Amino acid sequence: MDKEILTDLLETLYNKYNNADFIDSDPISIPHSFGTPENIEISGFFAATIAWGNRKSIVKSAMKMMQYMDNQPYDFVTTASGKELQSLSSYVYRTFNGSDFIAFVRALRSFCTKYKSIGNFFELEFLKTRDIRIALSSFRSLFFATEHDKHCEKHLSSIDKGAACKRLNMYLRWMVRRDSRGVDFGLWKNIPMSALYLPLDVHSGNMGRAFGLLTRKQNDWKAVEEITHNLRQFDADDPVRFDFSLFGAGINQWKV
């Protein structure tokens, strides 16, 4: 596709989907229901963690997660008693079960104890190397440094194993991207938007291939690198904003 035509198309789709109307039906609606950075970070992390499958089901199940935590996710993560943690045992969303929920809360508690917040960790880690890829690797290693059942490891993708890390990249987009549209939060100001990678899934992958932005067949980390590199040709400062374009077109079955 001609670059000028593709530029116009990406911008048109971006303007169509990056607005407040996008929020309600998307998992990002969960952190939007909170007002403090601490609750936005924690609720957003859990919503992103279970963000696979039907979006309506994801939102419903993520809301249930918040109810399990008394709609005070940061306080629950940092102060819940053993008995309160065990109350999570009955939660289930697809393959993410109560034991996984408890393990993730314990891991996040360790992060909050050491770094005060998830954001502080990512910002400090990024400032060391200026490379989100290294931060993603370090985050997973430290996340599972606490005692846990290996079953829960499947719910946090490994960049070291070549995974696309769609949900982690989506979470980073939520926390880092900042504009006047009101969808993403822009809380982590020490990480530039230019450092982000596309949250690649089946929808954005299919549209990326249709638009000539992606040639790799697998939706893995190599594909993430390729499509993000190509999107930087259209906006070097904020390439991941086109996630709205590709994902929005994909879920609405836009035809090239």
Secondary structure, DSSP 8 states (H G I E B T S, - for coil): --HHHHHHHHHHHHHHHSSGGGTTTSGGGTGGG--SHHHHHHHHHHHHHT--S-HHHHHHHHHHHHHHTTT-HHHHHHH--HHHHHGGGG-EETTEEHHHHHHHHHHHHHHHHHHSSHHHHHHHHHHHHS-HHHHHHHHHHHHTTS---GGGGGGS--GGGT---HHHHHHHHHHH---SSSSS----TTS-GGG------HHHHHHHHHTTS---SS-SHHHHHHHHHHHTTT-SS-GGGGHHHHHHHHHTT---
